[in-house]
Amino acid sequence: MPPALKALLSQLAGLAVAFALARSGLLGGLWPLVGAQALTAAAVAAAQRSARWWLPIHLVFLPLVVMALGFGVHPGWYLGAFTVLVLVYWTSFRTQVPLYLSNRATAAAVASLLPPRPARVLDIGAGTGALLRPLAQARPDCQFTGIELAPATWLLGRALGRRLANLEWHRGDLFAHDWQRYDLVYAFLSPVPMAGVWRKASAELRPGSVLVSNSFPVPEQEPDRVVDVGDRRATRLYIYRIGGKVTA
């Protein structure tokens, strides 16, 4: 079942329980009923084996809604905030890939993985281009391509990288893009799509090409090399060479 549908069913189950308690007279008052709804929604989510991070969301969702209604804020502000979140996170509820931004230390670590010759690099889920811009500046002999689905982050990345001649910027689905011409593919996604990323990399990348995954290893695949970036995040890069071992 899709995570968004699980979340909806959990919230509806919580509302049904709160409504039943109110009608029966077993529980009265706004906040006790709100608490019953939140606890039920979290329990149903746990029973459906939703990801653990959904549980605190269910616990605070309706309490925050009730509190917000008491602030007297104009509905237009909520609509504006919702619109911004949609433009930034877009289909994260379906892909389960949140917005992660790579830091400068990670960009330097990826730069050390590039061959001395000109190479083509693809960042799947490139966000605002936080990784590709410093790479494009450091290696003008290489060609860098970013693909991003969310409209707001894609637009910001395009604006920030518009003066870099060796940086291409595309909006679209990372799985619909052709990976055949790239020497290195970089991913900073989530655990959910990594099996599909590996299947696509194995099918399309040329032998000797490299897949680099930030923080999330490919399931059931031993990386050829692991690089500890040494930043405050304790970032680890999992490196997979297509058809051979990483030697550099």
C-alpha positions as CSV (number, residue, x, y, z in Angstrom):
1,M,0.0,0.0,0.0
2,P,1.4,3.5,-0.9
3,P,2.6,5.4,2.2
4,A,0.2,8.3,1.6
5,L,-2.8,5.9,1.5
6,K,-1.6,4.3,4.8
7,A,-1.3,7.8,6.4
8,L,-4.8,8.7,5.2
9,L,-6.3,5.5,6.5
10,S,-4.5,6.0,9.9
11,Q,-5.9,9.5,10.3
12,L,-9.4,8.4,9.3
13,A,-9.3,5.5,11.8
14,G,-8.3,8.0,14.5
15,L,-11.2,10.3,13.6
16,A,-13.6,7.4,13.6
17,V,-12.5,6.3,17.1
18,A,-12.7,9.9,18.5
19,F,-16.2,10.3,17.0
20,A,-17.3,7.0,18.5
21,L,-15.9,8.0,21.9
22,A,-17.7,11.3,21.8
23,R,-21.0,9.8,20.7
24,S,-20.9,7.1,23.4
25,G,-20.1,9.6,26.1
26,L,-17.0,7.6,27.2
27,L,-14.8,10.6,26.6
28,G,-15.6,14.3,26.5
29,G,-13.8,17.6,25.9
30,L,-11.9,18.7,22.9
31,W,-8.3,17.8,23.9
32,P,-9.1,14.4,25.3
33,L,-10.7,13.5,22.0
34,V,-7.9,15.0,20.0
35,G,-5.4,12.9,22.0
36,A,-7.5,9.8,21.4
37,Q,-7.5,10.5,17.7
38,A,-3.7,11.0,17.6
39,L,-2.9,7.9,19.6
40,T,-5.2,5.8,17.5
41,A,-3.8,7.1,14.2
42,A,-0.2,6.4,15.4
43,A,-1.3,2.9,16.5
44,V,-2.9,2.1,13.2
45,A,0.1,3.4,11.3
46,A,2.3,1.1,13.4
47,A,0.0,-1.8,12.7
48,Q,0.3,-1.1,9.0
49,R,4.2,-1.1,9.4
50,S,4.5,2.4,8.2
51,A,8.0,3.9,8.4
52,R,8.9,4.9,12.0
53,W,9.1,8.6,11.1
54,W,5.3,8.5,10.3
55,L,4.4,7.8,14.0
56,P,5.4,11.2,15.4
57,I,3.7,12.9,12.5
58,H,0.4,11.1,13.3
59,L,0.8,12.0,17.0
60,V,1.2,15.8,16.3
61,F,-0.9,16.3,13.2
62,L,-4.4,16.9,14.6
63,P,-3.2,18.6,17.8
64,L,-1.3,21.1,15.6
65,V,-4.3,21.6,13.3
66,V,-6.5,22.4,16.3
67,M,-3.9,24.8,17.8
68,A,-3.5,26.5,14.5
69,L,-7.3,27.1,14.2
70,G,-7.2,28.8,17.5
71,F,-4.6,31.4,16.3
72,G,-7.0,33.2,14.1
73,V,-4.5,33.2,11.1
74,H,-6.1,34.0,7.7
75,P,-6.5,30.8,5.6
76,G,-4.5,32.4,2.8
77,W,-1.3,32.0,4.8
78,Y,-1.9,28.3,5.2
79,L,-2.6,28.0,1.5
80,G,0.6,29.8,0.7
81,A,2.6,27.6,3.0
82,F,1.1,24.5,1.5
83,T,1.9,25.8,-2.0
84,V,5.5,26.4,-1.1
85,L,5.8,22.9,0.5
86,V,4.3,21.3,-2.6
87,L,6.7,23.2,-5.0
88,V,9.7,22.2,-2.9
89,Y,8.8,18.6,-2.0
90,W,6.5,17.8,-5.0
91,T,5.9,14.0,-5.1
92,S,8.0,13.1,-2.0
93,F,5.0,11.4,-0.5
94,R,5.1,9.0,-3.5
95,T,8.8,8.6,-4.1
96,Q,9.7,8.8,-0.4
97,V,12.8,10.9,-1.4
98,P,13.0,14.0,0.7
99,L,15.2,17.0,-0.1
100,Y,18.8,16.4,0.9
101,L,21.5,19.0,0.1
102,S,25.1,17.8,-0.3
103,N,27.7,19.9,1.5
104,R,31.1,21.2,0.3
105,A,33.0,18.4,2.0
106,T,31.0,15.9,0.1
107,A,31.6,17.7,-3.2
108,A,35.3,17.6,-2.5
109,A,35.1,13.9,-1.8
110,V,33.2,13.3,-5.0
111,A,35.8,15.4,-6.9
112,S,38.5,13.1,-5.7
113,L,36.7,10.2,-7.4
114,L,36.7,11.8,-10.8
115,P,39.2,10.5,-13.3
116,P,42.0,12.9,-14.5
117,R,40.5,12.8,-18.0
118,P,37.3,14.7,-19.0
119,A,34.3,12.9,-17.7
120,R,30.5,13.1,-17.6
121,V,28.8,13.2,-14.2
122,L,25.0,12.9,-13.5
123,D,23.4,13.9,-10.2
124,I,20.0,12.2,-9.9
125,G,17.8,14.2,-7.6
126,A,20.2,17.2,-7.8
127,G,18.1,19.5,-5.6
128,T,19.5,23.1,-5.9
129,G,22.8,22.0,-7.4
130,A,24.7,22.2,-4.1
131,L,27.0,19.3,-5.3
132,L,27.3,20.1,-9.0
133,R,28.2,23.8,-8.9
134,P,31.4,23.4,-6.9
135,L,32.3,20.4,-9.1
136,A,31.6,22.3,-12.3
137,Q,33.8,25.1,-11.0
138,A,36.7,22.8,-10.0
139,R,36.6,20.7,-13.1
140,P,35.8,22.9,-16.2
141,D,37.0,20.0,-18.4
142,C,34.1,17.8,-17.3
143,Q,30.5,17.9,-18.1
144,F,27.9,17.9,-15.3
145,T,24.2,17.2,-15.5
146,G,21.6,17.6,-12.8
147,I,18.1,16.2,-12.9
148,E,15.5,17.4,-10.4
149,L,11.7,16.8,-10.2
150,A,10.5,19.4,-7.7
151,P,9.7,22.7,-9.5
152,A,11.0,25.1,-6.9
153,T,14.3,23.4,-6.3
154,W,14.8,22.8,-10.0
155,L,14.2,26.5,-10.8
156,L,16.5,27.7,-8.0
157,G,19.2,25.3,-9.2
158,R,18.9,26.5,-12.8
159,A,19.2,30.1,-11.7
160,L,22.2,29.5,-9.5
161,G,24.1,27.5,-12.2
162,R,23.1,29.5,-15.2
163,R,26.6,30.9,-15.7
164,L,28.4,27.5,-15.7
165,A,28.9,26.4,-19.3
166,N,29.7,22.8,-18.3
167,L,26.5,22.4,-16.2
168,E,23.3,21.1,-17.7
169,W,20.0,21.3,-15.7
170,H,17.0,19.2,-16.4
171,R,13.6,18.8,-14.8
172,G,12.2,15.3,-14.8
173,D,12.1,11.8,-13.4
174,L,15.5,10.3,-12.7
175,F,14.4,6.9,-13.9
176,A,13.2,8.3,-17.2
177,H,16.5,10.0,-18.0
178,D,19.1,8.0,-20.0
179,W,22.2,7.2,-18.0
180,Q,24.3,5.5,-20.8
181,R,26.7,8.4,-21.5
182,Y,27.8,9.1,-17.9
183,D,31.0,8.0,-16.2
184,L,29.8,8.7,-12.7
185,V,26.2,8.9,-11.3
186,Y,25.7,10.4,-7.9
187,A,22.7,9.7,-5.7
188,F,21.6,11.3,-2.4
189,L,18.1,9.9,-2.2
190,S,16.7,7.6,0.5
191,P,16.8,3.8,1.1
192,V,13.5,3.3,-0.8
193,P,14.6,3.8,-4.5
194,M,18.1,2.4,-4.2
195,A,17.2,-1.1,-5.5
196,G,15.7,0.5,-8.6
197,V,18.7,2.8,-9.0
198,W,21.0,-0.2,-9.0
199,R,18.9,-2.0,-11.6
200,K,19.0,1.0,-13.9
201,A,22.7,1.6,-13.3
202,S,23.5,-2.0,-14.0
203,A,21.4,-2.0,-17.2
204,E,22.5,1.4,-18.7
205,L,25.9,2.4,-17.4
206,R,29.0,1.3,-19.3
207,P,31.5,-1.1,-17.7
208,G,33.9,0.9,-15.6
209,S,31.3,3.6,-14.8
210,V,30.7,4.4,-11.1
211,L,27.6,4.8,-9.0
212,V,28.1,6.9,-5.8
213,S,25.4,6.8,-3.2
214,N,25.5,9.3,-0.3
215,S,24.5,7.7,3.0
216,F,22.2,5.0,1.6
217,P,23.8,1.7,0.4
218,V,22.3,-0.5,-2.4
219,P,20.5,-3.3,-0.7
220,E,22.1,-6.8,-1.1
221,Q,25.1,-5.3,-3.0
222,E,28.5,-5.0,-1.4
223,P,30.1,-1.6,-2.3
224,D,33.5,-1.7,-3.9
225,R,34.6,1.1,-1.7
226,V,33.3,3.2,1.2
227,V,34.5,6.8,1.7
228,D,34.1,8.5,5.0
229,V,33.8,12.2,4.2
230,G,34.7,13.3,7.7
231,D,32.1,16.1,8.0
232,R,29.8,16.8,10.9
233,R,27.1,14.6,9.4
234,A,29.5,11.7,9.4
235,T,28.7,11.3,5.7
236,R,29.6,8.0,4.0
237,L,29.8,7.5,0.2
238,Y,29.1,4.0,-1.0
239,I,30.9,3.4,-4.3
240,Y,29.9,0.8,-6.9
241,R,31.9,0.3,-10.1
242,I,29.9,-1.3,-12.9
243,G,31.7,-4.5,-14.0
244,G,34.8,-4.2,-11.8
245,K,36.5,-2.9,-8.6
246,V,37.2,0.7,-7.7
247,T,41.0,1.1,-7.5
248,A,41.3,4.9,-7.2
